[in-house]
Amino acid sequence: MFPTATAVAEYNWLMFACCASALALLGCIGFAVYRNVRQQQLALATAIHHMSQGLTMFDKAERLVLCNDRYIELYGLSRDVVKPGCTVRQLIDHRIETGTITASEVAHYVKLRRAAVAVGKTSSHLVELPDHRTVVVTRCGLPGGGWVATHEDITERRQAEAHIIHMAHHDALTDLPNRVLLREQLEAALVRVRRGEQLALLYLDLDHFKEINDTLGHAVGDGLLKAVGSRLRDCLRETDSIARLGGDEFAVIQRGIEQPSDAATLAHRIREAVTTPFDIDGHRVLADVSIGISIAPNDATESDQLLKNADMALYGAKSEGRSTVRFFEPEMDARVKARRTLEAELRNALERGEFELYYQPLFNLERDEICACEALLRWNHPQRGMVPPAEFIPIAEETGLINPIGEWVMEQACAQAATWPKDITVAVNVSPIQFKNQSLVLTVVNALAASGLAAHRLSIEITEAVLMRDNDTTLAMLRDLRALGVRIVIDDFGTGNSSLGYLRSFPFDKIKIDRSFINDLSDGADAGAMVQALTSLATNLNMTTTAEGAETPGQLERIRALGCTELQGYLYSRPKRAAEIAALLLPRTDKVANAG
């Protein structure tokens, strides 16, 4: 059976329609593929031209295939020259014209490029541009010839890295080398010492810098440190090195000295520079310096030992009253070790109950009787015996141990005075360091409350050094104490440069005339005139006066005649234990003539 003509026609139309549909579908697919490829090309071009690195690609004939915008910008090139098809030679000539490469560098550039392409692996090298920028160029050979290269400007990164390295080796305030760099420089210098040279290591510490800092503020203190650093630089040769070790400490390496006296000459030149007055933010600042010196190879040839020796020499200079120069001596090591041992033992003395208070009576010259007792701290060491206060008090102040020790003294003195007759007062010395502790007033309040002692029976004795530290803060604390009823006494009066000025700044209850004036009463009229002037001044200001250090009947008679209110000294009594003082206070009618 054969299909009809109608069926054949329908079949042919169906086949035509299918073919047409198939062709249309293929056309759509082809267009979609084309569009997708085009989008990918555009995305790739966008990425290339927005790279942070410059990008170039060359074929095996050394012609430019492509470069991105960053490459053009990086070297300041012309787009009319740098475009696909230009040769490497043309590109180099253009860079010579624009000043981003010199003619003398071209041979080296070509050598590096050909070596990288020949290897066929990635290689990098740094390029220093004439304008001091740094570019890292990375090349990679392509299969079949040619190469691709990236160019990255790393100038800021290198500057940041250099800054970090600089800061790691330099002091942030003065920009001087720090302790780390000093050690490196010292190690290098000691290599030459081992070959026969000599060097000196000088350790410097500004005297009374804390007082300057506390009195005038940290801004002035920082300004002083920078000014000192500048002056120290001016004292040195180019071959010498200087460093700030931290705080108010500096160090100097003096290379190639002929003899130790060369170091002494430099030290004295430094002291002259530092003692010249400074003008810091409108403040006239006076400074001085203590210097310790160690010599290589005489004292040591290793950096650690040389540093240690210089530090010990500095400690020796400071312990002698500061403002001086000391060379290292072998026996200093033993003294430093002994001090450190004493410091360690001092830290445990309070817990072990090794402290004790002694009391020295004050004698009222008008009533001829004891009127007060001064509390004096003693350290009864289990092996050393009685350690003199002059040995351990400075250590306690330097380490901050004076604060807990001072609290204990205040508590014990108030508790023991509470058992005495009610007209006997107790005097407690307070260190300048304790006035830096904001809880000093609270310590006094607690001691009075715990003991039941009336506030007017407590006297706090201070020296002029207390007022030198931070006048406003100190005066505020003194006013708070006086508002409680506590009496304020200025000790060792007359030895400072501003004694009379302090009497104007605060209404003290009593001044204690320094023993140096009392000792000189028999030598001439000057000391007597000074004592009489002080007693007259105190009377006019409603203050009492205590003459310290009276030891002879002759001094007693002069003290009476000159108008002093009270006497304190071995003539009447040496310091005694609390039990002995309690017994002494019972027969209150004792006179100087029959007192023990």
C-alpha positions, 0 to 999 in steps of 0.5 A, a space after each residue: 500500500 502506497 501513501 497518498 499524495 496528501 500524506 506525502 505532503 504532510 510528511 514533507 512539511 513535518 520534516 521541513 519543520 523539524 529541520 527548521 527547528 533544529 537549525 533555529 536551536 543550533 543558532 541559539 546555542 551558538 549565540 549563547 556560547 559566543 555571548 558567554 565567551 565574550 563575557 569571559 573575555 570582558 571579565 578577564 580584560 577588566 581584571 587585568 586592567 584593575 590589577 595592583 601590579 603592572 602586567 606585560 606579555 611578549 611573544 617569542 619574537 619579543 613583541 608585546 602581546 598585551 599590557 595593562 593600565 597599571 604598567 603604563 601608570 607605574 612607569 609613566 609611559 605613552 599608550 601611543 608607544 606601548 601597545 600590542 606589536 611594539 618590540 622590547 627594544 622600542 619599549 626600552 628606548 621609551 623607558 630611557 626617554 621617560 627616565 625609568 631606566 638608564 642606558 647603563 642598566 639596559 644590559 643588566 635588564 636584558 641579561 636578567 630577562 633572557 636568563 628567566 625566559 631560558 630557564 622557563 620558570 618563575 624568577 624575580 628581582 628588585 629594580 631601584 628606579 631613579 626616583 627612589 621607588 622600588 619595583 619587584 619584577 617577576 617573569 615566567 617563560 611561556 610554552 613555545 617562547 615568549 614570557 609574561 611579567 608582573 611589576 609591583 611597586 613595593 616602595 611603601 611596604 619596604 619603607 614600612 618594614 624599614 620603619 619597623 626595623 628602625 623602631 625595634 632598634 631605636 628609642 621612640 622618644 629620643 630616636 637614639 639606639 636602644 639597648 638591643 642595638 647598643 648590644 649589637 654595636 658593642 659586640 662589633 666593637 669588641 671584635 676590634 678589642 680582641 685584635 688589640 684596640 681599647 674601648 670605654 663603655 660609659 653608663 649615664 644616669 640623670 640625677 634627680 630626674 624623678 623630682 624634675 618629672 614630678 615637679 614640672 610634669 612628664 612633658 617637660 621631663 620628656 623634653 629634657 630627655 630629648 635635649 640631653 640626648 641631643 647634647 650627648 650626640 654633640 659630645 661624641 666623635 663619629 666613631 662613638 655610639 650612644 644609646 638610651 637604655 630606658 628611663 633617664 639612663 643612657 650609654 656611650 661606646 667610646 671606641 679606639 681609646 689610647 688610655 682610660 683617661 680618654 674616657 674620663 675626659 669624655 665623661 667630664 665633657 658630658 657633665 659640662 654639657 648636661 649641667 648647662 641649664 636647659 630651656 624646656 617649654 619656657 622652664 629653666 631646668 638644671 640637670 646633672 649626671 652620674 657616670 660609671 665607666 668600664 674599660 675593655 679589655 682591662 675590665 672585661 672582653 665580653 659584652 655581658 660582663 662589660 655592661 655589668 661592670 659599667 652598671 656597677 660603676 654607675 651604682 658606685 657613682 650614685 652611692 657617693 652622692 651622685 653628680 660624679 664619675 666612677 671607674 669600675 673596680 673589682 671590689 664593686 662586685 662584692 658590694 653590689 652583691 651584698 646590697 642585693 642580698 640586703 635588699 632580698 632580706 629587707 623584703 622579708 624583714 617585715 613579715 618576720 617581725 625583725 623591725 622595732 621602734 626606738 624612741 628619742 625624747 624631746 625636752 621642753 626647755 620652759 617646763 624642764 620635762 619630756 614633751 614628745 618622743 620621736 619614733 626611730 625605726 631599727 632593723 634587728 637582723 637575725 645574723 647581722 644584728 642591728 642594721 643602721 637605718 642609713 644602710 636600709 632606708 635608702 634601699 627601702 625608698 628605691 624599691 618602694 618597700 618604704 610604703 608598707 614599712 611606713 604603714 607599720 611604723 605609723 600603726 606601731 607608733 600610734 598604738 604605743 603612744 596611746 599608752 603614754 601620758 596624754 600630754 606626750 606626743 609622738 613624732 613619725 618621720 614620713 619619707 618623700 616616697 610615701 607622699 607619692 602614695 595617694 593612700 598616705 592620709 588614709 593610713 594615718 586615719 586608720 592608725 589613729 582610729 585603731 589606736 584611739 590616739 588623739 590626732 593632736 598627739 601625732 606629729 608628722 615630720 617631713 624634710 624639704 625633699 617632700 615639698 620639692 617633688 610635687 608641691 601642689 599635691 603634697 601641700 593638699 595632703 599636708 592640709 588634709 592631715 592638718 585638718 584632722 588635727 595632726 601636727 606638721 613638722 619640718 625637719 633638718 630646717 635651714 639646710 636647703 636653699 628654699 627653707 624660708 620659702 617653704 614656711 610661706 607655702 604651709 603653716 607648719 607647727 614646728 621647725 627642727 633646727 638642723 644639728 649642724 647649727 647646734 654643733 657650730 654654736 661653740 665655734 663662733 657667732 655666726 651659728 648663734 645668730 642663725 639659730 636666734 634668727 630662726 627661733 625669732 622667725 618661728 615665734 612670729 609665725 606661732 611655731 615651736 622650735 626644736 634644737 637637734 643634736 644637743 650633746 653638751 651642757 654648754 650647748 644647752 645653755 646657748 640653746 636656752 639663751 637663743 630662745 629655742 622651745 625644745 631640745 633633742 639630743 644625747 645630752 638628755 637621752 639616747 633613743 630607747 626601746 618602747 618599754 624603756 621610754 614608758 618607764 622614763 615617762 613615769 617620773 616626769 619631773 626629771 631634769 637634764 642634770 639627773 636624766 639618764 
